[in-house]
Amino acid sequence: MASFLRAAGIALSLATVALLAGCASSGKPVAKAEEKPITVTVEAPAAEKDALGNYRFLMQQGETRMSADQFDAWMKANGIRVAKGAPAAVPEAAKPAKPGKN
């Protein structure tokens, strides 16, 4: 009886291996999954605005007074710059007359 059980166990094991090998090597091409692009969205923290929609920098936050460097960093972080503009043009009447021969 023991030899019968041993032979049955070996036969069952071989049948299982053969079945799994047949399934694993079916030879059918597997469709590749498309690689989807990864999109990353970064949201900048919204600065505080007053009722009119203007930016407001709070010089005191709690008990701490903010420095000029912190104000400059806040301006850069919010994309705010001071527009210097072009130099003012000198009117023709204000320009000195060139000395010339009459």
C-alpha positions in Angstrom: 0.0 0.0 0.0 2.8 2.4 0.8 4.4 1.9 -2.6 1.0 2.6 -4.2 0.7 5.9 -2.3 4.3 6.8 -3.2 3.6 6.1 -6.9 0.4 8.0 -6.8 2.0 11.0 -5.2 4.9 11.0 -7.7 2.4 10.7 -10.6 0.3 13.6 -9.2 3.4 15.7 -8.7 4.5 15.0 -12.3 1.0 15.8 -13.7 1.0 19.1 -11.8 4.4 20.1 -13.1 3.4 19.1 -16.7 0.2 21.1 -16.4 1.9 24.2 -15.0 4.7 24.0 -17.6 2.1 23.8 -20.4 0.2 26.8 -19.2 3.4 28.8 -18.7 4.8 28.2 -22.2 1.7 28.7 -24.3 3.7 30.8 -26.8 0.9 33.4 -27.1 2.3 36.9 -27.3 1.2 39.1 -24.4 -0.1 42.6 -25.1 2.2 45.3 -23.7 0.5 47.7 -21.4 0.7 51.3 -22.5 2.9 53.5 -20.4 0.9 56.4 -19.3 2.7 59.7 -18.8 2.8 60.9 -15.2 1.5 64.4 -14.6 2.5 66.3 -11.5 0.6 69.3 -10.4 2.2 71.7 -8.0 0.0 74.4 -6.5 1.7 77.5 -5.1 0.3 78.5 -1.8 -2.1 81.5 -2.2 -0.9 84.7 -0.7 -3.3 86.7 1.5 -5.3 89.3 -0.4 -7.4 92.1 0.8 -11.1 92.8 -0.1 -9.9 94.5 -3.4 -7.8 91.5 -4.4 -4.4 93.2 -3.6 -1.6 91.3 -2.0 -1.0 92.1 1.7 2.3 91.4 3.5 1.8 91.2 7.2 4.8 92.8 8.9 3.9 91.2 12.2 3.1 87.5 12.4 2.3 86.7 16.0 5.0 88.3 18.2 7.6 88.3 15.4 8.3 91.3 13.2 9.3 90.4 9.7 12.6 91.7 8.2 13.3 93.4 4.8 14.9 90.1 3.6 11.8 88.2 4.5 9.7 90.8 2.6 12.0 90.4 -0.4 11.6 86.6 -0.3 7.8 87.0 -0.1 7.8 89.3 -3.1 9.8 86.8 -5.1 7.7 83.9 -4.0 4.5 85.7 -5.2 6.1 86.9 -8.5 5.8 90.6 -7.5 8.4 93.0 -8.7 8.8 96.7 -8.5 8.5 98.3 -12.0 11.2 100.8 -12.4 10.1 101.9 -15.9 12.2 103.7 -18.5 14.1 106.9 -17.6 12.1 110.0 -18.3 12.8 111.6 -21.7 14.2 115.2 -21.5 12.0 117.6 -23.5 13.6 119.4 -26.4 13.1 122.9 -24.8 15.1 121.8 -21.7 18.1 120.6 -23.7 21.0 123.0 -23.7 21.6 124.7 -27.1 24.7 123.7 -28.9 27.0 126.5 -29.5 27.4 127.1 -33.3 28.3 129.7 -35.8 25.7 132.3 -36.8 
